[in-house]
Amino acid sequence: MMTPLQDAPRLLLVDDIEDNRLVLLRRFVKRGFQIVEAESGIKALEMIERERIDAVLLDIMMPQMDGIEVLKIIRARYSPDQLPVIMVTGKSFSEDIAGALEQGANDYVTKPVDFPVVFARVQSQLARVSAQKALQEANAILIETNHRLANEIAGRERSDAQIHHMTHYDALTGVGNRVLLQDYLAKRLTDSREAGAQPVLIHVVLDSFKAAIAGLEQFAVDLLLKNVASRLREIVCEHDLLARVGEVEFAIALATAERPGTTSRLIDRIIDVIPAPCDINGHEIVLSCAIGIAMVPADGADADTLMRNAQMACHDAAAEGRNKFCYFEAEINARAHARRALESDLRKAAAAEEFKLFYQPLFDFRSSSVSGFEALMRWDQKTRGMISPAEFVPIAEQLGIIIPMGDWALQQACADAARTSHETKFAVNISAVQLQNHGLLSSVVSALDKSRLAPSRLELEITETVLLGDNGIVLEILHQLRSLGIRVSLDDFGTGYSSFNYLRMFPFDKIKIDQCFTRELATSANTRAMVRAIIGLANELGVTTTAEGVETHEQFEWLKTEGCTEAQGYLISRPMPGADIESFLSLGQERWLAA
């Protein structure tokens, strides 16, 4: 009989540096592991042949025989399912990692080794092997059972129950799936016709999911979805049903909405629990949702119609912004068709590069001259005419095509800037989706290299929403961009709930005062006080301020008197094609500020 120590998992640590082995040995032993050490690849292979080894933690860089060669020999004898091997390397995302994975490594960790990470990965591989063995044993039992007539009925019952669960429940989250939802709705609809109850279907989409999970590994994404399902399960009554009906879509079927306020209270709870910050392996993730509601009998007399109409209402809610909800209305059908048509046209326009850049100048109060231009994307669609960026940019972000569109805008703006004889700065807007993409830095560098534009003449504008949630990746990219000499400005300043906190998080070069404040300068003393405070804070921090939406001489003079750095708006000029920049710059201040 094996003692608990003998039954503990045996982990082979292979590293030519004794201190490295010692650190890991102590921590694994504390967690109940048996540890076997090898200072070389040859020694490791000998131990594997003569002792029971459950998993190997193998350093790549070793003298005589490196980890890759050792792995090749191990894999010639043992499959990844028989003996898990986790590689240790000092080169993140290196060719060594790729080579190790090609040779059959189960996983890898990088130096310096983060013990919770390596412990979790060793546990994961041991659990996988254990599960594989358990599955093999279960299969053997099933085969034996099939030969035993006495157990045939019990075996069939277990099998039927498992099949029923797999057919009706989501494998990842454990909640119901689309099949169970359809069955549930069909029964409730029958009950409603007999008893007069009014079932309600609520469709929930995690509309910010793609941006939120950028940079996360799949296991972390799975944990996030499980967390969302758990939060929703806690607020759903036991006689109602929660189901996962898509990758990032959930549905809640209420047996009846006859109790006053039942539906509205549940919607409020959903909007509370979904956006609450969620810690996933040290990453703080903040999600948002869109909610659509369909009710019986007005919005559908069968399950399919009710589900389809709730989903359409959800699309309508998403179009209104984050964490919004909409009840189904008949005209949603027309809007849904129009939305799909617009998406199709947008994809074609992105592929054909049908967009244009217009440039709006910024006037510097101190030098009484134009200090720069902001690049604004325009889409003049063949049949629809000019479409506002406020309409097509959010759709482009949801479809993921904002990344190639943004790359094109960077290339075009830098090229137009390089052709301008005056040393003015050119600003380009960057969306949250672009910033979450690891290719942004290379796109910016490529645009600068091709145009030969000095980095100091390029300015990237981001909005406050970019910094919501897990902003570690965003801040890292922003620091990398700024280290190149590129200026970074915070757009729409003052419209968010923690604007001043963002100035502490990152040393922005410029803050842009949103035009909603500029419009109220003449009518609101509170607005003037707020703008005055923003300008004063910026001056103290040495940060440039740009007031957007300046349309009157009164606004212009007030901002100048209060020490604002720049003005932007129709008083200076409307946005213009790149070909008009030179002629505009040749005009004097009197022409720029013509009423």
N, C-alpha and C positions, 0 to 999 in steps of 0.2 A: 504493500500500500504506500502511495506517495504521500510525503509530508506536504504541508502548505508551501514550504520553501521550494521543494522539488517541483511542485505543480506551478510555481510562478513562471511567467514568460522569461525565456533566456534571450538576451539581447547581446549580439557581438559588436563591440566597438573597435573599429579598425582605424588607427591613426598613428603615424610615426612620432607624434609629439605627445609625450606622457601627460603633460599638464592638461591638454585638451581632453584626453580620456578621463583623467581624474575628476575634472569638473562635472562631466556628464555622468560618470559612474556614481558619484555621491548622490546626485539628485534622482537618478533612476532607481537606485537602491532604496531611497526613502519612500519611493512609490511602489515598492513591492517587486521590483524586477531582480532577476539574477543577471549578473553582468559577466561577460567573458571578454577579455581584452586581447588584441593582437596589434603588435607594433609594425607589422608589414603585411603586404598582400599574401606572400607565401605562407606566413604563419596563419593568416585567416583561413586560407583554403584548407590547410591541414586540420584546423579545428572544426571546420564545417563537415569534413569527412568523418571525424571520429566522435563528435559530440552532437547532442540535440541542440540545434539553434533555431529559434522561432523567428528572428528578424535580424537584419544586419544594418548597422549605421556605418557607411563606408566613405572615408575621405577620398577625394579625387586626386589631390596633389600629394603623392608619396614617392620616395626614391625607389630605384630598382624596378618595381612594378607598380604603375599608378592604378588608381581606382577603376578606370575604364577597363583595363586589361583584366583585373580581378573579376569585374562584373561579367565580362565575356565568358570567363571560365565557369563562373557560378551558373550563368544562364544556359551553358551547354549541358549542365547536369540537373538543374532545378528550374522549374517554371516560376514566373512571378507569383502564381497562386500557391506554390509549394514553399517558397522562401522569399519573403518580401525584402527588397534591398532599397534603402533610402540613402541617396548620395549627399555628401557634404562638400560644398564648394565656396570659395571666396569670391567668385565672379558671378554676380546676378545676371540672369538671362544671357549667359555666355554660350559659346560653342560647346564647352564642356557639358553643360546641362543638356543641351540638345542631343549631344552624342550619347550621354548616359541614358536618356529616355529612349533613344533609338535602339540601344543595346538591351532594353528591357528593365531599366530601373523603375521601381514602383512610384517613387516620389523623390523630392530633393529639398534640402534646406541650405541657406546661405550663412556664411560667416560674417560677423560674429554670430554664433548660434543663439537664437532666442529660445530658451528652453521650453516655455509653454507651447511654442509652435512645433518644435521637434517632438515633444511629448505627445501632442495631439496627433501628429502625423504617424508616429509609431503606433499609437493606440488605434488609429484608424485602420492601418494596414493589418494589425493583429485581429481587429474586429472583423475585417473583410475575410481574412483567412479562416477565422472561426466560423463566420457565417457560411463560407464556402463548404467547410467540412460539415457543418450542421445540415446544409442543403443536401450534400451527398448522402449523409446518413439518413435524412428524411426520405430521399429518393429510394434508398435501399429498403427502408421500412415499408414504403408504399408498394414496391415490387413484391416484397414478402407478403404484404397484406392482400395483394391481388390473388395470391395463391392460396389464401386461407378463406374458405367460403364462410366461415363463422364470422369474420370481421368485415365481410364485403359491404353490408348495409351501413355499418358505422363509418367505414372509409368513404362511401359515397356521400353520406351526410356531411362529413367534414369537407369533402371536396366541393359539394354544392354550396356550402356556407362560404367557403373561400371565394368561389367564383362569383357568388352574389355580392360579396364585399368588394371584390375587384371591379365588378361591373358598375356598382352604384356609389363607390366612394373614391375620392382622389387619393392616389398613392402617396403623394408628398405631404399634404396637410392633414389628411384623415377626415376632412369634411366631405359632404356629399358632392357628387359630380352632376353633370348635365342630365344624365339618365335618371338619377334619383329625383332631381328637380322636376323633370317632366312628369314622372309618375306621381309625385306629390301634388303638383298643380292639377293634374287630371282628376285626382281624388277630391281635392278641395273644390274644384269647379263643379263636380257632381254634387258635393255636399251643399254648395252655395245655391244650386238650382232647387234642391230639396228643402233646405232650411232657411234660405234667404240670407246666408252669410255673404260677406264681401271680401274675398281674398285680395291681397296686395302683393305685387312683386317689385322689389327694389334691386336695381342693377348698380353695382359699384365697380368702377374702373380706377386702377392706380395710374393716373395719367402722367405722373412725373417719374415713373419707374425706371425708364431707360437712362435718364440723366443721373438718377440717384445711385444706380448700381455700377456706373462706369468705374472701372478699375478693380471691382470686386471679383473674387474667384467664385466658381459655380456653387461651392458648398456654402459660401456666405450668402449668395443670392437665395439659395434654398432655405437657409435659416431665416432670412428676412420674410419670405413668403409664409413660412410657418408661423412667424410672429404675428403677421397681419391676420392670418386665419384664427389664431388664438385670441387676438383682441376682439375680433368680430364674434367669435363663439361666445365670449363672455357677456355680450350685450344682447344676444338673441335668446328669446324665451324658449323653453323646452318643447312647447307644442308647435313652434315655428321651425323653419328649415334654413340652414346655411349651406351653400354649395359653391364650389369653385368651378366656373364655367368657361374659363379661358386662362391663358398664361398669367395675366394680371387682372382677371375679372372674377368678381364674386357676385352671387345673387342671394337675396334673403326673401323667402316667401313667407308672408304672414298668413296664418290660417284665417284670420278675419280682422278687419279694421273697425269693427263696430264700437269698440271702446274709444271714447273721445280722446283725440290727441295721440293715439298709439303710434301712428305712422310718423308724425312730426317729431315726437320725442326720440324715436329710434334714429331718424335722420340726424338729429342734433348729436346723438351719441356717436354715430359713425364719423361725423365731421370732427368730433372731439378726439376719438381714439386713433384714427388713421394718421393725422399729421403730428401726433406726439412723437418726439425724438426716440429713436430706437438704437441701442448700442449693439452692433454686430461685429464681434471680434475687434473691439477698439475703435470701430468706425461709427460715428454718430450719423445716422441716416434719418432724414426727414422726408416723408412722402406726402403727396397730396392726392385727392381723389375727385372724381365726378360721379354724381348719383342721378339715376333716372328712375322714375316711379310710374308704374302702370297699374290700373285698378280695374276690378271686375264690378259690373259687366261693361262699363263704358269703353274700356280700352282693349277688350278681347274676351271672346267666349271660349277659346281653347288655349292650351298651353303654349303652342308655337307662336300664336299671334301675340299673346301677352308678353312672352320673352322678347320677341322682336321689337315690340313697341317700347318696352322698358329700356332696351338697348339704344333705340333711337333717341329717347329722352335723355339718356346718359350722354350721347354725342352732343346734344344741344347744351347740356350743362357744361361740358368740357369747353365748348366754344365761348362760354361766358367768363371763364377764368378757373382758377384752382379752388377746390373745396366748395363747389357750387352744386345745387340740385335743381332738377326740373321735373315737373309732371308731364306725362305724355299729352301732346295735343296733335290734332289731325294734321296741322300744317307742318309738323316736324318732318313728315314724309318728304314734302317738297324741299325743305331745307337740307335734308339728308342727301337727296339726289343732287342738289346744287353743290353741296360740300364735296361729294365724290367727283363731280365734274371738275370742280376747281382743283382738287388734288391731282386729277389726271393731267389737266393743263399745266399745273405747276411742275410735275415730273418732266413733261415734255420741254417746258421752258428751261429747266435746269440742265437737261441734257444738251439742249441747243444753245445754251448761254444767251438767252434772249433778254437778260437783265441789263440795265444800264446804271452807271453811277452818276449822280449829280452832287455838286459840292456847294455847301453853304459856308460863307466866310465868317470868321470871328474877328471882331474889332478890338484892338488893344487900347484901353483908355490911356495908358501911360505914354505910349509912343504915337498915339493918334494914327495908327496904321493897321492894316490887316495882318494879323499874326498867324493865321492858319485857316484851314478849311476842314469841314466835317464831310466825309463821304456818306451819301445817303442812297440806298438802293431803290431803283424804280423799275416797275414792271408794266410796260405798255402792251397788254395782251391784244392779239389781233382782233378778236370779236368782243371782248369785254371792255376794252379801253384801259385807261390807267387804273391800276389796282393798288390800294394803299398797303404799305409794308405792314401796318397793324393788322391787316387781314391775311396776308400770305406768309409772313415770317413765322408766326406761331404754328401754322400748318407745316411749313418746311422743317421746323424743329421736331414736330411730332413724327414726321415721315423720315427724319434722319438726313434729308438732302440739304439741310442748312450747312453741313460741313463742306461739300464741294462748292456750294454757293459762296460760303465765307472765304474759302481758299481763292476763288476767282476774284472776289471783291478786294482781298489783300493784294493780289497780283496787279489788278487794274489800278488801284489807288496808288500803289508805290510807283507804277510806271508813269501815271499822270503827274505825280509829285516830282519825279525825276526830270520830267520835261519842262517843269516850271522854273523859270530863271530866278525868281525870288526865293530866298531861303525860308519859306514859310513852312509851318508844320501841317501835316495831313493826319486827320483822325479817322479811324475805322472802328465801327461798332463790332463787338465780339459777343456772341450769344452764349448762354449757359452750356448748351450742348457742345459748342466748340471748345470751351474751356475744360470740359470734362474729358475731352478727347486728347489722348497723348500725342497726337500728330500735330497739334497746333503750333508748338515751338518750331518744328521743322518747316511748317508752312510759312511762318513769318520769316524765318531765316532764308528760305528759298525766294520769297518775294523780294526781300532786300538785296539778295545776291543778283537776281536777274535784272533788277532795275538799277543796281548800284546806288541805291538811295542810302544816305547816311541814317543809321538807326535813330539818331537824335531828332530827325524830322518826322518820325512815325510816332503816332499816339494811338493807343488802343483804349476804347471806351467800353466799360462793363457796367451793368446795372446792379443794384443792391441784391436782387434776387439770386444772382450768381453765387453769393456768399452764404446763402441759407444752407442749413444742414451740414453735412460732412464736407467742410471746406478745406481740409488739409491738402488735397490734391490741387485744388484751385490756387491756394496760396503759394504752393511750391512752384506752379507754372508761372504765376505772376512775378515771383521773385526772379525766376530764370529769365523772363522777358525783360525785366527792369535791369538785370545785370548786363544785358546787351546794349544798354543805353536807350532803350525804348521807354517813352513816357506812358504812364497808366493813369487814366482818369476814371472817376466814379460818377456815372450818369444818374440823372433823376434824383439827386441828393435831396433828402428831407421827406421823401414820400414813403419811406419804409418805417418799420417800428423800432429799428435800432441803428439808424444811420450813423450816429456819432461813434457807436461801438466799432464800426468798420474802419474808421480812421485810426483806431488803436490797433486793429488787426494787421493793417497793411499801410505802408507809407505812400499813399497816393500822391501823384504830382499835381493833380487837379481835381476839383469837385465842381460838378455842373448843377447849378440851381435850377430845379424843374420850372417849366414855364407856367405851371399852375400858381406858383408864388409870384412870378413876374406880373401876371394878369391882375393880381389883387393889390399891387403896390399902391395904386391911386385910391383904393376904396377901403382898405383894411389896415388899421393901425397895428393889429396883432401880426399880420403878415409882414409888415415893414419891420417890426421888432425881431421877428424870426430871421428874416433875410439879413438884417444888420448883425445879428448874432453869428450867423453862418459865416459872413464875410470877415467878421472880427476874429473868429476862431481860426479860419483859414490863414489869415494874415499872421496870426501868432505862430502857426505851424509852418509858415513859409510855403503854403500851398496856393496854387493859382485858383481863382474862382471865375467861372463863366456863367453868366445869366442867360438862360434860353428864353426864346419867345419875346424878345424886345421889339415892340412895334410902334412905340410912341416916343417923342422927344422927351416927354416928362419922365418916363421910365428910364430912358438913357441917362438923363442928367442926374436923377436921384441915385442910380447905381454908381455913376462916376463919382459923385460927392461922397458916397459911403465907402469908397475904396475898393469896389469890385474891380477885378483885373480885366475881364473881357465881356463883351456883349455879343449875342448871336440872335438873329431874328430878321423879320421882314423889313425892319427899319434900315438895316444894313444892306441886305439883299436877299432875294429869294434864291433857293438852290439853282445852280446853273450847270450846264454840261462842262466837261473838262476842257473842251476847246475854247470856252469863253473866259477861262481863268486869267490868261495873260492880259486880254483887253480890259478886264475888270480891274486888275491891279494897276493899270496905267491911269485910272481915274483918280481924282483927288478926293479928299475927305468930304468935300461939299457934295459931290455926286453920290458918294456912298450913303450919306445920311439924308438924301433928298426925300422929302415927305411924299 
